[in-house]
């Protein structure tokens, strides 16, 4: 799982039938320290997240697991909304 901030949403009237009724979000992946990391991506939202929230998401085949036994055409899925997280500071040897 990876952390991300929801930076927007996607509206698409023409899409794969398996995505009908699915909410699509634009995510900006983040480092554990909260800094942006990498390029934004589109993910299906199975957690009910909204713009500005911090979420965790999965990629790859696991992204479709919350929809089983249905098959959903996705490679990224928001599976949780983060309330709080902590990271231990790095120590130098």
Secondary structure as UniProt FT lines:
FT   STRAND          2..10
FT   HELIX           17..19
FT   TURN            20..21
FT   STRAND          24..30
FT   TURN            32..33
FT   STRAND          41..45
FT   TURN            51..52
FT   STRAND          54..59
FT   HELIX           60..67
FT   TURN            68..69
FT   STRAND          76..81
//
